[in-house]
Amino acid sequence: MGLITRIADKAGALGSVVSAMGCAACFPAIASLGAVIGLGFLSEYEGLFVS
């Protein structure tokens, strides 16, 4: 596997996690997991990432 393929694969996985965390109503398990590990401080940036 080439270097570009590995980088694109990691970027795609990170993008899917970020988009799932942006929609807490759609994925409540991910939202609760984020709150448990202390990601509640990121809620002030929610409008920036979701819009």
All heavy atoms as TSV, in Angstrom:
chain	resi	resn	atom	element	x	y	z
A	1	MET	N	N	0.834	-1.175	0.000
A	1	MET	CA	C	0.000	0.000	0.000
A	1	MET	C	C	0.880	1.240	0.000
A	1	MET	O	O	1.852	1.323	0.726
A	1	MET	CB	C	-0.877	-0.008	1.244
A	1	MET	CG	C	-2.262	0.476	0.968
A	1	MET	SD	S	-3.320	0.691	2.404
A	1	MET	CE	C	-3.534	-0.936	3.017
A	2	GLY	N	N	0.508	2.185	-0.807
A	2	GLY	CA	C	1.314	3.390	-0.915
A	2	GLY	C	C	1.090	4.345	0.242
A	2	GLY	O	O	0.143	4.225	1.024
A	3	LEU	N	N	1.991	5.275	0.344
A	3	LEU	CA	C	1.928	6.264	1.416
A	3	LEU	C	C	0.672	7.123	1.304
A	3	LEU	O	O	0.001	7.394	2.298
A	3	LEU	CB	C	3.172	7.148	1.383
A	3	LEU	CG	C	3.208	8.271	2.424
A	3	LEU	CD1	C	3.285	7.687	3.824
A	3	LEU	CD2	C	4.377	9.196	2.168
A	4	ILE	N	N	0.321	7.521	0.089
A	4	ILE	CA	C	-0.860	8.363	-0.110
A	4	ILE	C	C	-2.124	7.602	0.275
A	4	ILE	O	O	-3.040	8.174	0.879
A	4	ILE	CB	C	-0.924	8.850	-1.567
A	4	ILE	CG1	C	0.264	9.770	-1.850
A	4	ILE	CG2	C	-2.233	9.548	-1.858
A	4	ILE	CD1	C	0.400	10.193	-3.274
A	5	THR	N	N	-2.189	6.329	-0.021
A	5	THR	CA	C	-3.351	5.518	0.339
A	5	THR	C	C	-3.494	5.420	1.843
A	5	THR	O	O	-4.608	5.521	2.370
A	5	THR	CB	C	-3.215	4.113	-0.269
A	5	THR	OG1	O	-2.989	4.232	-1.668
A	5	THR	CG2	C	-4.463	3.301	-0.029
A	6	ARG	N	N	-2.412	5.231	2.556
A	6	ARG	CA	C	-2.477	5.148	4.020
A	6	ARG	C	C	-2.905	6.470	4.640
A	6	ARG	O	O	-3.704	6.501	5.571
A	6	ARG	CB	C	-1.131	4.718	4.588
A	6	ARG	CG	C	-0.915	3.218	4.453
A	6	ARG	CD	C	0.320	2.820	5.182
A	6	ARG	NE	N	1.416	2.951	4.209
A	6	ARG	CZ	C	2.691	2.873	4.484
A	6	ARG	NH1	N	3.073	2.704	5.718
A	6	ARG	NH2	N	3.590	2.974	3.551
A	7	ILE	N	N	-2.393	7.587	4.120
A	7	ILE	CA	C	-2.764	8.901	4.640
A	7	ILE	C	C	-4.241	9.179	4.369
A	7	ILE	O	O	-4.961	9.671	5.241
A	7	ILE	CB	C	-1.867	9.990	4.040
A	7	ILE	CG1	C	-0.442	9.836	4.578
A	7	ILE	CG2	C	-2.406	11.380	4.352
A	7	ILE	CD1	C	0.567	10.734	3.911
A	8	ALA	N	N	-4.710	8.857	3.173
A	8	ALA	CA	C	-6.118	9.067	2.836
A	8	ALA	C	C	-7.027	8.196	3.685
A	8	ALA	O	O	-8.116	8.619	4.086
A	8	ALA	CB	C	-6.346	8.780	1.351
A	9	ASP	N	N	-6.596	6.985	3.987
A	9	ASP	CA	C	-7.387	6.088	4.829
A	9	ASP	C	C	-7.518	6.647	6.241
A	9	ASP	O	O	-8.603	6.651	6.820
A	9	ASP	CB	C	-6.730	4.712	4.860
A	9	ASP	CG	C	-7.541	3.708	5.630
A	9	ASP	OD1	O	-8.777	3.724	5.495
A	9	ASP	OD2	O	-6.938	2.896	6.364
A	10	LYS	N	N	-6.440	7.147	6.800
A	10	LYS	CA	C	-6.480	7.729	8.146
A	10	LYS	C	C	-7.306	9.005	8.174
A	10	LYS	O	O	-8.056	9.254	9.114
A	10	LYS	CB	C	-5.076	7.980	8.655
A	10	LYS	CG	C	-4.302	6.704	8.926
A	10	LYS	CD	C	-2.951	7.004	9.488
A	10	LYS	CE	C	-2.057	5.798	9.550
A	10	LYS	NZ	N	-2.620	4.580	9.999
A	11	ALA	N	N	-7.202	9.832	7.140
A	11	ALA	CA	C	-7.987	11.061	7.070
A	11	ALA	C	C	-9.477	10.742	6.949
A	11	ALA	O	O	-10.312	11.416	7.563
A	11	ALA	CB	C	-7.527	11.911	5.896
A	12	GLY	N	N	-9.820	9.731	6.198
A	12	GLY	CA	C	-11.218	9.335	6.064
A	12	GLY	C	C	-11.790	8.805	7.365
A	12	GLY	O	O	-12.934	9.102	7.719
A	13	ALA	N	N	-11.011	8.027	8.097
A	13	ALA	CA	C	-11.474	7.512	9.380
A	13	ALA	C	C	-11.660	8.643	10.384
A	13	ALA	O	O	-12.662	8.691	11.109
A	13	ALA	CB	C	-10.481	6.490	9.922
A	14	LEU	N	N	-10.732	9.584	10.413
A	14	LEU	CA	C	-10.853	10.728	11.311
A	14	LEU	C	C	-12.055	11.593	10.930
A	14	LEU	O	O	-12.804	12.044	11.801
A	14	LEU	CB	C	-9.572	11.564	11.280
A	14	LEU	CG	C	-9.571	12.791	12.177
A	14	LEU	CD1	C	-9.666	12.382	13.641
A	14	LEU	CD2	C	-8.332	13.611	11.936
A	15	GLY	N	N	-12.277	11.790	9.668
A	15	GLY	CA	C	-13.427	12.566	9.210
A	15	GLY	C	C	-14.750	11.933	9.584
A	15	GLY	O	O	-15.695	12.624	9.952
A	16	SER	N	N	-14.835	10.622	9.516
A	16	SER	CA	C	-16.082	9.965	9.886
A	16	SER	C	C	-16.343	10.060	11.384
A	16	SER	O	O	-17.483	10.233	11.811
A	16	SER	CB	C	-16.075	8.504	9.433
A	16	SER	OG	O	-15.092	7.772	10.131
A	17	VAL	N	N	-15.309	9.996	12.195
A	17	VAL	CA	C	-15.485	10.141	13.642
A	17	VAL	C	C	-15.892	11.564	13.991
A	17	VAL	O	O	-16.795	11.782	14.805
A	17	VAL	CB	C	-14.198	9.726	14.389
A	17	VAL	CG1	C	-14.264	10.104	15.850
A	17	VAL	CG2	C	-13.968	8.239	14.250
A	18	VAL	N	N	-15.268	12.556	13.361
A	18	VAL	CA	C	-15.614	13.951	13.627
A	18	VAL	C	C	-17.050	14.239	13.206
A	18	VAL	O	O	-17.796	14.905	13.922
A	18	VAL	CB	C	-14.626	14.904	12.918
A	18	VAL	CG1	C	-15.127	16.333	12.926
A	18	VAL	CG2	C	-13.273	14.817	13.578
A	19	SER	N	N	-17.466	13.732	12.064
A	19	SER	CA	C	-18.841	13.979	11.620
A	19	SER	C	C	-19.846	13.262	12.511
A	19	SER	O	O	-20.932	13.790	12.769
A	19	SER	CB	C	-19.023	13.549	10.171
A	19	SER	OG	O	-18.864	12.155	10.038
A	20	ALA	N	N	-19.510	12.093	13.013
A	20	ALA	CA	C	-20.404	11.389	13.931
A	20	ALA	C	C	-20.510	12.122	15.260
A	20	ALA	O	O	-21.582	12.191	15.856
A	20	ALA	CB	C	-19.919	9.960	14.156
A	21	MET	N	N	-19.418	12.709	15.732
A	21	MET	CA	C	-19.462	13.456	16.982
A	21	MET	C	C	-20.183	14.782	16.798
A	21	MET	O	O	-20.725	15.333	17.755
A	21	MET	CB	C	-18.053	13.690	17.515
A	21	MET	CG	C	-17.394	12.433	17.993
A	21	MET	SD	S	-15.749	12.708	18.600
A	21	MET	CE	C	-16.110	13.296	20.229
A	22	GLY	N	N	-20.209	15.313	15.597
A	22	GLY	CA	C	-20.906	16.562	15.335
A	22	GLY	C	C	-22.411	16.418	15.395
A	22	GLY	O	O	-23.121	17.383	15.622
A	23	CYS	N	N	-22.909	15.240	15.194
A	23	CYS	CA	C	-24.352	15.004	15.231
A	23	CYS	C	C	-24.673	14.142	16.446
A	23	CYS	O	O	-24.889	12.934	16.328
A	23	CYS	CB	C	-24.798	14.331	13.938
A	23	CYS	SG	S	-26.565	14.075	13.852
A	24	ALA	N	N	-24.700	14.759	17.594
A	24	ALA	CA	C	-24.928	14.008	18.831
A	24	ALA	C	C	-26.341	13.445	18.907
A	24	ALA	O	O	-26.576	12.425	19.559
A	24	ALA	CB	C	-24.661	14.896	20.033
A	25	ALA	N	N	-27.288	14.079	18.246
A	25	ALA	CA	C	-28.655	13.564	18.241
A	25	ALA	C	C	-28.754	12.280	17.413
A	25	ALA	O	O	-29.563	11.412	17.708
A	25	ALA	CB	C	-29.611	14.608	17.691
A	26	CYS	N	N	-27.926	12.172	16.385
A	26	CYS	CA	C	-27.957	10.988	15.527
A	26	CYS	C	C	-27.209	9.812	16.152
A	26	CYS	O	O	-27.588	8.666	15.968
A	26	CYS	CB	C	-27.337	11.302	14.177
A	26	CYS	SG	S	-28.160	12.617	13.295
A	27	PHE	N	N	-26.154	10.105	16.875
A	27	PHE	CA	C	-25.320	9.072	17.466
A	27	PHE	C	C	-25.159	9.333	18.966
A	27	PHE	O	O	-24.115	9.812	19.409
A	27	PHE	CB	C	-23.942	9.044	16.801
A	27	PHE	CG	C	-23.988	8.785	15.331
A	27	PHE	CD1	C	-23.846	9.819	14.431
A	27	PHE	CD2	C	-24.173	7.508	14.848
A	27	PHE	CE1	C	-23.887	9.592	13.067
A	27	PHE	CE2	C	-24.220	7.268	13.494
A	27	PHE	CZ	C	-24.072	8.313	12.601
A	28	PRO	N	N	-26.193	9.047	19.780
A	28	PRO	CA	C	-26.103	9.370	21.213
A	28	PRO	C	C	-25.020	8.583	21.949
A	28	PRO	O	O	-24.470	9.073	22.930
A	28	PRO	CB	C	-27.488	9.048	21.753
A	28	PRO	CG	C	-28.124	8.179	20.741
A	28	PRO	CD	C	-27.479	8.483	19.424
A	29	ALA	N	N	-24.672	7.401	21.473
A	29	ALA	CA	C	-23.618	6.638	22.138
A	29	ALA	C	C	-22.275	7.328	21.997
A	29	ALA	O	O	-21.487	7.381	22.945
A	29	ALA	CB	C	-23.550	5.223	21.551
A	30	ILE	N	N	-22.003	7.907	20.842
A	30	ILE	CA	C	-20.742	8.620	20.643
A	30	ILE	C	C	-20.722	9.900	21.462
A	30	ILE	O	O	-19.694	10.290	22.005
A	30	ILE	CB	C	-20.507	8.893	19.147
A	30	ILE	CG1	C	-20.285	7.574	18.414
A	30	ILE	CG2	C	-19.325	9.807	18.939
A	30	ILE	CD1	C	-20.104	7.704	16.941
A	31	ALA	N	N	-21.888	10.573	21.572
A	31	ALA	CA	C	-21.963	11.790	22.369
A	31	ALA	C	C	-21.701	11.489	23.841
A	31	ALA	O	O	-20.975	12.226	24.518
A	31	ALA	CB	C	-23.326	12.444	22.207
A	32	SER	N	N	-22.265	10.414	24.346
A	32	SER	CA	C	-22.034	10.077	25.755
A	32	SER	C	C	-20.596	9.628	25.979
A	32	SER	O	O	-20.000	9.937	27.010
A	32	SER	CB	C	-23.010	9.001	26.217
A	32	SER	OG	O	-22.815	7.810	25.497
A	33	LEU	N	N	-20.015	8.944	25.013
A	33	LEU	CA	C	-18.617	8.550	25.132
A	33	LEU	C	C	-17.712	9.777	25.161
A	33	LEU	O	O	-16.775	9.850	25.959
A	33	LEU	CB	C	-18.219	7.638	23.970
A	33	LEU	CG	C	-16.766	7.194	23.929
A	33	LEU	CD1	C	-16.459	6.289	25.113
A	33	LEU	CD2	C	-16.458	6.495	22.643
A	34	GLY	N	N	-18.005	10.768	24.333
A	34	GLY	CA	C	-17.228	12.000	24.336
A	34	GLY	C	C	-17.344	12.743	25.651
A	34	GLY	O	O	-16.368	13.313	26.146
A	35	ALA	N	N	-18.526	12.731	26.255
A	35	ALA	CA	C	-18.702	13.394	27.547
A	35	ALA	C	C	-17.949	12.657	28.649
A	35	ALA	O	O	-17.384	13.281	29.554
A	35	ALA	CB	C	-20.179	13.469	27.890
A	36	VAL	N	N	-17.921	11.347	28.562
A	36	VAL	CA	C	-17.229	10.548	29.581
A	36	VAL	C	C	-15.726	10.794	29.556
A	36	VAL	O	O	-15.088	10.908	30.607
A	36	VAL	CB	C	-17.545	9.045	29.390
A	36	VAL	CG1	C	-16.607	8.171	30.188
A	36	VAL	CG2	C	-18.977	8.752	29.768
A	37	ILE	N	N	-15.147	10.921	28.366
A	37	ILE	CA	C	-13.693	11.105	28.306
A	37	ILE	C	C	-13.285	12.565	28.396
A	37	ILE	O	O	-12.115	12.892	28.282
A	37	ILE	CB	C	-13.078	10.449	27.044
A	37	ILE	CG1	C	-13.639	11.045	25.762
A	37	ILE	CG2	C	-13.296	8.961	27.052
A	37	ILE	CD1	C	-12.942	10.558	24.510
A	38	GLY	N	N	-14.264	13.459	28.609
A	38	GLY	CA	C	-13.942	14.851	28.894
A	38	GLY	C	C	-13.917	15.782	27.708
A	38	GLY	O	O	-13.197	16.767	27.704
A	39	LEU	N	N	-14.688	15.494	26.685
A	39	LEU	CA	C	-14.700	16.354	25.513
A	39	LEU	C	C	-15.832	17.378	25.555
A	39	LEU	O	O	-16.136	17.998	24.546
A	39	LEU	CB	C	-14.813	15.506	24.236
A	39	LEU	CG	C	-13.635	14.593	23.951
A	39	LEU	CD1	C	-13.893	13.790	22.692
A	39	LEU	CD2	C	-12.351	15.370	23.819
A	40	GLY	N	N	-16.444	17.574	26.700
A	40	GLY	CA	C	-17.529	18.533	26.820
A	40	GLY	C	C	-17.093	19.967	26.585
A	40	GLY	O	O	-17.893	20.807	26.177
A	41	PHE	N	N	-15.827	20.276	26.808
A	41	PHE	CA	C	-15.338	21.640	26.595
A	41	PHE	C	C	-15.352	22.026	25.121
A	41	PHE	O	O	-15.270	23.197	24.785
A	41	PHE	CB	C	-13.932	21.808	27.172
A	41	PHE	CG	C	-12.871	21.080	26.400
A	41	PHE	CD1	C	-12.158	21.727	25.418
A	41	PHE	CD2	C	-12.574	19.750	26.667
A	41	PHE	CE1	C	-11.167	21.074	24.699
A	41	PHE	CE2	C	-11.594	19.086	25.960
A	41	PHE	CZ	C	-10.891	19.744	24.983
A	42	LEU	N	N	-15.475	21.071	24.223
A	42	LEU	CA	C	-15.498	21.371	22.793
A	42	LEU	C	C	-16.872	21.818	22.306
A	42	LEU	O	O	-17.014	22.164	21.134
A	42	LEU	CB	C	-15.063	20.140	21.993
A	42	LEU	CG	C	-13.611	19.714	22.180
A	42	LEU	CD1	C	-13.357	18.415	21.463
A	42	LEU	CD2	C	-12.674	20.786	21.709
A	43	SER	N	N	-17.881	21.829	23.181
A	43	SER	CA	C	-19.235	22.187	22.753
A	43	SER	C	C	-19.325	23.630	22.267
A	43	SER	O	O	-20.185	23.954	21.460
A	43	SER	CB	C	-20.228	21.948	23.884
A	43	SER	OG	O	-19.940	22.788	24.975
A	44	GLU	N	N	-18.445	24.504	22.737
A	44	GLU	CA	C	-18.482	25.888	22.268
A	44	GLU	C	C	-18.053	26.013	20.809
A	44	GLU	O	O	-18.364	26.992	20.148
A	44	GLU	CB	C	-17.609	26.773	23.140
A	44	GLU	CG	C	-16.128	26.417	23.096
A	44	GLU	CD	C	-15.330	27.193	24.127
A	44	GLU	OE1	O	-15.568	27.009	25.327
A	44	GLU	OE2	O	-14.472	27.981	23.691
A	45	TYR	N	N	-17.362	25.017	20.265
A	45	TYR	CA	C	-16.935	25.030	18.864
A	45	TYR	C	C	-17.861	24.222	17.975
A	45	TYR	O	O	-17.569	24.012	16.800
A	45	TYR	CB	C	-15.519	24.472	18.740
A	45	TYR	CG	C	-14.509	25.238	19.556
A	45	TYR	CD1	C	-13.928	24.669	20.682
A	45	TYR	CD2	C	-14.170	26.541	19.215
A	45	TYR	CE1	C	-13.014	25.375	21.435
A	45	TYR	CE2	C	-13.256	27.249	19.969
A	45	TYR	CZ	C	-12.676	26.656	21.065
A	45	TYR	OH	O	-11.773	27.360	21.816
A	46	GLU	N	N	-18.985	23.766	18.508
A	46	GLU	CA	C	-19.881	22.896	17.752
A	46	GLU	C	C	-20.412	23.595	16.506
A	46	GLU	O	O	-20.465	23.001	15.435
A	46	GLU	CB	C	-21.041	22.477	18.645
A	46	GLU	CG	C	-22.008	21.543	17.974
A	46	GLU	CD	C	-23.113	21.100	18.894
A	46	GLU	OE1	O	-23.178	21.591	20.039
A	46	GLU	OE2	O	-23.915	20.290	18.468
A	47	GLY	N	N	-20.791	24.837	16.613
A	47	GLY	CA	C	-21.296	25.576	15.464
A	47	GLY	C	C	-20.268	25.728	14.357
A	47	GLY	O	O	-20.604	25.719	13.181
A	48	LEU	N	N	-19.017	25.837	14.725
A	48	LEU	CA	C	-17.949	25.970	13.734
A	48	LEU	C	C	-17.789	24.700	12.903
A	48	LEU	O	O	-17.644	24.749	11.689
A	48	LEU	CB	C	-16.634	26.297	14.445
A	48	LEU	CG	C	-15.387	26.416	13.579
A	48	LEU	CD1	C	-15.476	27.644	12.700
A	48	LEU	CD2	C	-14.160	26.455	14.449
A	49	PHE	N	N	-17.843	23.539	13.566
A	49	PHE	CA	C	-17.629	22.278	12.852
A	49	PHE	C	C	-18.889	21.790	12.128
A	49	PHE	O	O	-18.798	21.186	11.088
A	49	PHE	CB	C	-17.150	21.191	13.811
A	49	PHE	CG	C	-15.753	21.420	14.298
A	49	PHE	CD1	C	-15.494	21.583	15.642
A	49	PHE	CD2	C	-14.702	21.482	13.418
A	49	PHE	CE1	C	-14.223	21.792	16.098
A	49	PHE	CE2	C	-13.415	21.705	13.856
A	49	PHE	CZ	C	-13.160	21.866	15.204
A	50	VAL	N	N	-20.058	22.038	12.713
A	50	VAL	CA	C	-21.287	21.534	12.118
A	50	VAL	C	C	-21.707	22.363	10.913
A	50	VAL	O	O	-22.174	21.844	9.922
A	50	VAL	CB	C	-22.408	21.471	13.185
A	50	VAL	CG1	C	-23.727	21.093	12.557
A	50	VAL	CG2	C	-22.040	20.484	14.269
A	51	SER	N	N	-21.509	23.672	10.987
A	51	SER	CA	C	-21.968	24.541	9.889
A	51	SER	C	C	-21.147	24.345	8.647
A	51	SER	O	O	-20.037	24.400	8.516
A	51	SER	CB	C	-21.882	26.004	10.297
A	51	SER	OG	O	-22.716	26.209	11.407
